[in-house]
Amino acid sequence: MANFSLEDVKTLRERLGTGMVDTKNALVEADGDLEKAVEILRLKGAKGNAKRADRSTAEGLVAAAQNGNKATLIELACETDFVAKGDKFVALSEKVLAAVVAAGATTVESGNAAPAEGKTVAEIIADEAAIIGEKIELRRIAVIEADNFAIYLHQTSQDLPPQVGVVVGYTGSDADTARSIAQHISFADPQYLSREDVPAAEVEKERQIVTEISRNEGKPEAQIEKIVDGRIGAYFKQIALLEQEYARDNKFTVAKVLENAGLTVTGFVRFKVGA
């Protein structure tokens, strides 16, 4: 006769979120000892984690928090959107973000090593992965220091948690405009703040490409330089935030919108899940 009750099975399932069959089998193996059954289920899940190590994590969520003059953005990744929108995964992301912020972690390595509930972030992620049955990983961390922040988290689908996250550091007092710039970044995906921030090697590579394109189009050699300069200007409008046309009103550049609002963007970061 089993040394456990249906109530024990229910208690363990609510505590760990494990399946009925696995929970019963663990209690049988543990001879009704709940804590031993927890160990058995954790161990089984840990073995599963090892098998999942090479699997792809293309889903997940982004989360952000401000702490004083720092703001932190993280991406927590999983395998399926079904898990990404689950309460357990969202709750895990909140624990991970809080631990990362409290530890002042700025890299995935230091984030995984951050203390959390008597363990490390890596350990609580591994525990949750064992229960959920998917590979879960802290994929990215970014920290910005600034006087003020605009944080924008965008849901690409109503039934999913935020998939695009933007943090903008700025000086000035117009919080509404700052938030609209964060929204613009989520949509326009600039790679750099200004044209001066674009590495010279990247600009030169682009110049070579558009020069070759212009010649292949049969443009007169005397006009090539002017045409190339125009195309390089268009290139900057694609990748440099301040050069971009403002998403809400393309008659203005982002630089002009910021100037009119008395704002200066000192830095920004954008994460998109799986990108």
C-alpha positions as CSV (number, residue, x, y, z in Angstrom):
1,M,0.0,0.0,0.0
2,A,1.3,3.5,-0.9
3,N,2.7,5.5,2.0
4,F,1.2,8.8,0.7
5,S,-2.2,10.2,0.0
6,L,-3.8,12.0,-2.9
7,E,-3.4,15.2,-0.9
8,D,0.4,14.6,-0.9
9,V,0.3,14.3,-4.7
10,K,-1.7,17.5,-4.9
11,T,0.7,19.3,-2.6
12,L,3.7,18.3,-4.5
13,R,2.2,19.1,-7.9
14,E,1.2,22.6,-6.7
15,R,4.7,23.1,-5.2
16,L,6.6,22.0,-8.3
17,G,4.2,22.1,-11.2
18,T,5.1,18.5,-12.1
19,G,2.9,16.0,-14.0
20,M,0.6,13.5,-12.2
21,V,2.5,10.4,-13.3
22,D,6.0,11.8,-12.5
23,T,4.8,13.0,-9.1
24,K,3.2,9.7,-8.1
25,N,6.3,7.8,-9.2
26,A,8.6,10.0,-7.2
27,L,6.5,9.6,-4.1
28,V,6.5,5.8,-4.6
29,E,10.3,5.8,-4.9
30,A,10.6,8.1,-1.9
31,D,8.3,5.9,0.1
32,G,6.0,8.8,0.8
33,D,8.7,11.2,2.0
34,L,7.8,14.6,0.4
35,E,11.2,16.2,0.6
36,K,12.9,13.1,-0.8
37,A,10.3,13.1,-3.6
38,V,11.2,16.7,-4.3
39,E,14.9,15.7,-4.6
40,I,14.0,12.9,-7.0
41,L,12.0,15.2,-9.2
42,R,14.7,17.9,-9.2
43,L,17.3,15.3,-10.1
44,K,15.2,13.9,-12.9
45,G,14.6,17.4,-14.2
46,A,18.3,18.2,-14.0
47,K,19.1,15.2,-16.2
48,G,16.6,16.5,-18.6
49,N,18.3,19.9,-18.6
50,A,21.5,18.3,-19.7
51,K,19.8,16.7,-22.6
52,R,18.2,20.0,-23.6
53,A,21.5,21.9,-23.5
54,D,21.8,22.1,-27.3
55,R,18.2,22.9,-28.0
56,S,17.2,26.3,-29.4
57,T,15.7,29.1,-27.3
58,A,13.9,31.4,-29.8
59,E,11.1,32.5,-27.5
60,G,11.0,34.2,-24.1
61,L,10.5,37.7,-22.8
62,V,12.2,41.0,-22.0
63,A,12.0,42.7,-18.6
64,A,13.5,46.0,-17.2
65,A,13.9,47.8,-14.0
66,Q,15.3,51.1,-12.8
67,N,17.5,51.3,-9.6
68,G,18.7,54.8,-8.8
69,N,20.8,56.1,-11.7
70,K,21.0,52.7,-13.4
71,A,18.4,50.8,-15.5
72,T,18.7,47.1,-16.4
73,L,17.2,45.2,-19.3
74,I,17.3,41.5,-19.5
75,E,16.2,38.8,-22.0
76,L,15.1,35.5,-20.5
77,A,14.8,32.8,-23.2
78,C,12.9,29.6,-23.6
79,E,11.9,27.2,-26.3
80,T,8.2,27.8,-27.0
81,D,5.8,30.7,-26.8
82,F,3.5,28.4,-24.7
83,V,6.1,28.5,-21.9
84,A,6.9,32.1,-22.4
85,K,3.4,33.2,-21.6
86,G,3.0,30.9,-18.6
87,D,2.8,32.3,-15.1
88,K,5.7,30.3,-13.9
89,F,8.1,31.7,-16.6
90,V,6.9,35.3,-16.0
91,A,7.4,34.8,-12.2
92,L,10.9,33.4,-12.9
93,S,11.8,36.4,-15.0
94,E,10.8,38.7,-12.1
95,K,13.0,36.8,-9.7
96,V,15.9,36.8,-12.2
97,L,15.6,40.6,-12.9
98,A,15.4,41.4,-9.2
99,A,18.5,39.4,-8.4
100,V,20.4,40.8,-11.4
101,V,19.6,44.4,-10.4
102,A,20.4,43.8,-6.7
103,A,23.8,42.3,-7.6
104,G,24.6,45.1,-10.1
105,A,25.3,42.5,-12.7
106,T,26.2,43.8,-16.1
107,T,27.0,40.5,-18.0
108,V,25.3,37.2,-18.4
109,E,28.1,35.5,-16.4
110,S,27.7,37.8,-13.4
111,G,23.9,37.7,-13.8
112,N,23.9,33.9,-13.5
113,A,26.2,34.1,-10.5
114,A,23.9,36.6,-8.7
115,P,22.4,35.3,-5.4
116,A,18.7,34.5,-5.5
117,E,16.6,32.9,-2.8
118,G,19.6,31.2,-1.2
119,K,20.9,29.9,-4.6
120,T,22.3,31.6,-7.7
121,V,20.3,32.8,-10.6
122,A,21.7,29.9,-12.7
123,E,20.5,27.5,-10.1
124,I,16.9,28.9,-9.9
125,I,16.7,28.9,-13.7
126,A,17.9,25.3,-13.8
127,D,15.4,24.3,-11.2
128,E,12.5,26.0,-13.1
129,A,13.7,24.4,-16.4
130,A,13.6,21.0,-14.7
131,I,10.0,21.6,-13.7
132,I,8.8,23.2,-16.9
133,G,10.6,20.8,-19.1
134,E,12.2,23.3,-21.5
135,K,15.7,24.8,-21.9
136,I,15.7,28.2,-20.2
137,E,18.6,30.7,-20.2
138,L,19.4,34.2,-19.3
139,R,20.5,35.3,-22.7
140,R,21.3,39.1,-22.4
141,I,21.8,41.8,-19.9
142,A,22.4,45.5,-20.5
143,V,22.8,48.3,-18.0
144,I,22.6,52.0,-18.7
145,E,23.6,54.8,-16.4
146,A,21.7,58.2,-16.8
147,D,19.9,61.0,-15.0
148,N,16.5,59.8,-16.2
149,F,15.1,56.8,-18.0
150,A,12.3,55.9,-20.4
151,I,11.5,52.2,-20.4
152,Y,9.2,50.8,-23.0
153,L,8.3,47.1,-23.2
154,H,6.3,46.1,-26.3
155,Q,4.0,43.1,-26.7
156,T,4.1,41.8,-30.3
157,S,1.1,39.7,-29.5
158,Q,-1.6,40.3,-26.9
159,D,-1.3,36.8,-25.3
160,L,2.5,37.0,-25.0
161,P,4.7,38.9,-22.5
162,P,6.9,41.7,-23.8
163,Q,9.0,40.7,-26.8
164,V,10.8,44.0,-27.5
165,G,12.4,46.1,-24.7
166,V,13.9,49.5,-24.9
167,V,15.6,51.6,-22.2
168,V,16.6,55.2,-23.0
169,G,18.8,57.2,-20.8
170,Y,18.4,61.0,-21.1
171,T,18.7,64.4,-19.6
172,G,15.8,66.8,-19.5
173,S,12.3,66.8,-18.0
174,D,9.9,65.9,-20.8
175,A,9.1,62.3,-19.8
176,D,6.3,61.9,-22.4
177,T,8.5,62.7,-25.3
178,A,11.3,60.5,-23.9
179,R,8.8,57.6,-23.8
180,S,7.8,58.3,-27.4
181,I,11.4,58.1,-28.4
182,A,11.7,54.7,-26.7
183,Q,8.6,53.6,-28.7
184,H,10.3,54.9,-31.8
185,I,13.4,52.9,-31.1
186,S,11.3,49.7,-30.6
187,F,9.9,50.2,-34.1
188,A,12.9,51.7,-36.0
189,D,15.7,49.6,-34.4
190,P,18.6,52.1,-34.7
191,Q,22.0,50.5,-34.1
192,Y,23.8,53.7,-32.9
193,L,22.9,57.0,-31.3
194,S,24.6,59.3,-33.8
195,R,26.5,59.0,-37.1
196,E,29.7,59.8,-35.1
197,D,29.1,56.6,-33.2
198,V,29.2,54.4,-36.3
199,P,32.6,52.7,-36.5
200,A,34.7,54.1,-39.4
201,A,35.3,50.6,-40.8
202,E,31.5,50.0,-41.1
203,V,31.1,53.3,-42.9
204,E,34.0,52.6,-45.3
205,K,32.6,49.1,-46.1
206,E,29.2,50.7,-46.9
207,R,30.9,53.4,-49.0
208,Q,32.6,50.7,-51.0
209,I,29.4,48.8,-51.5
210,V,27.3,51.8,-52.7
211,T,30.2,53.0,-54.9
212,E,30.2,49.6,-56.7
213,I,26.4,49.6,-56.9
214,S,26.4,53.1,-58.4
215,R,29.1,52.2,-61.0
216,N,27.2,49.0,-61.9
217,E,24.1,51.2,-62.5
218,G,26.0,53.1,-65.1
219,K,26.1,56.4,-63.2
220,P,28.6,59.0,-64.8
221,E,31.9,58.8,-63.0
222,A,31.9,62.5,-62.4
223,Q,28.7,62.1,-60.4
224,I,29.7,59.0,-58.4
225,E,31.1,60.8,-55.4
226,K,28.0,63.0,-55.0
227,I,25.7,60.0,-55.4
228,V,27.6,57.9,-52.9
229,D,27.5,60.7,-50.4
230,G,23.7,60.8,-50.7
231,R,23.5,57.1,-50.2
232,I,25.8,57.2,-47.2
233,G,23.4,59.9,-45.8
234,A,20.5,57.5,-46.3
235,Y,22.5,54.7,-44.6
236,F,23.0,56.9,-41.5
237,K,19.2,57.6,-41.5
238,Q,18.7,53.8,-41.2
239,I,21.1,53.0,-38.4
240,A,21.7,56.2,-36.3
241,L,18.8,57.3,-34.0
242,L,19.4,61.0,-34.2
243,E,19.3,60.9,-38.1
244,Q,16.1,58.9,-38.3
245,E,12.7,60.3,-39.3
246,Y,10.5,60.4,-36.2
247,A,8.0,57.6,-36.3
248,R,5.1,59.7,-35.2
249,D,5.8,62.6,-37.6
250,N,8.3,62.0,-40.4
251,K,8.6,65.7,-41.2
252,F,11.0,65.8,-38.2
253,T,14.1,63.9,-37.4
254,V,14.5,62.4,-33.9
255,A,17.3,65.0,-33.3
256,K,14.8,67.8,-34.0
257,V,12.1,66.3,-31.8
258,L,14.6,66.0,-28.9
259,E,15.8,69.5,-29.4
260,N,12.3,70.9,-29.3
261,A,11.6,69.0,-26.1
262,G,14.8,70.0,-24.4
263,L,16.0,66.4,-24.2
264,T,19.4,64.8,-24.8
265,V,19.6,61.1,-25.2
266,T,22.8,59.9,-23.5
267,G,22.4,56.2,-24.4
268,F,19.9,53.5,-25.3
269,V,19.5,49.7,-25.6
270,R,17.0,47.6,-27.4
271,F,16.4,43.9,-27.1
272,K,14.1,41.8,-29.2
273,V,13.5,38.2,-28.1
274,G,15.4,35.7,-30.3
275,A,17.2,38.4,-32.3
